[in-house]
Amino acid sequence: MKQVIRQAFLLTIGWLCVGLGVIGIFLPLLPTTPFLLLASACFMRGSPRLSRWLHQHQHFGPILQNWHQHRAVSRLVKRRANITMVLSFLLSIYLVPLLWHKVMLVCMATVLLIWFNRLPVMEPPRVSPGSGQTE
């Protein structure tokens, strides 16, 4: 019974993250990659079939493979993530009333941006249209 509940929970969280990742493709303030990584982790533990589907997906697969194989992100992902982080932290800093909250947010943003920008950049392999073969 515990296993069924655990699997249902992982699949629910996984699908929620896939949905948020898809929305993040179109909304500039919602990052795609972290949600796909979380969905991948949930599917790996909850459904090998869904994990394979996600990793073989035409659009999501290269992002995940790049991270899992090289612990790297593409330039496009890095640029979008930097813009998203800066804008969201600036909005948060603007909205919070207390000075110490603002200082804390600046410190958190600084640490996060330094960590993220130290990740290696590696472009995922391109897939030839119609062939399914990488170039």
C-alpha positions, 0 to 999 in steps of 0.5 A, spaced: 500 500 500 505 504 501 508 503 495 502 505 491 501 511 494 509 513 493 508 511 486 502 515 485 505 521 489 511 521 484 507 521 478 503 526 480 509 531 482 512 529 476 506 530 471 505 537 475 513 539 473 512 537 466 506 541 466 510 547 469 516 546 465 511 546 458 508 553 461 515 555 462 517 555 455 512 560 453 512 564 460 519 568 461 519 568 468 518 560 469 524 556 468 523 550 464 529 546 466 529 545 474 522 543 473 524 538 468 529 535 472 525 534 478 520 531 473 525 526 471 527 524 478 520 523 480 519 519 474 525 515 475 523 513 481 516 512 480 515 509 472 521 507 468 516 508 462 515 515 463 522 516 465 524 513 458 519 517 454 521 524 458 529 522 456 527 521 449 522 527 448 524 531 442 525 537 446 526 535 453 530 529 452 537 533 450 536 538 456 536 532 461 541 528 457 546 534 457 545 535 465 545 528 467 551 526 462 555 532 463 552 536 469 552 542 464 546 547 461 546 550 454 547 557 453 540 559 451 538 555 458 543 559 462 541 566 459 534 565 460 535 562 467 539 568 469 534 573 466 529 569 470 532 569 477 534 577 476 527 579 474 524 575 480 529 577 485 528 584 483 521 583 484 521 580 490 526 585 493 521 591 491 515 587 494 518 586 501 518 591 506 523 590 511 530 592 509 533 585 512 529 581 508 531 585 502 539 584 504 537 577 505 534 576 498 540 580 495 545 575 498 541 569 496 541 572 489 548 573 489 550 566 491 545 563 487 547 567 481 555 565 482 553 558 483 549 557 477 554 561 472 559 556 474 556 551 471 559 548 465 556 550 458 555 545 453 550 545 447 546 538 447 547 534 440 542 536 434 537 531 432 537 531 424 529 532 422 526 526 420 532 521 422 532 521 429 540 521 429 544 526 432 549 530 428 
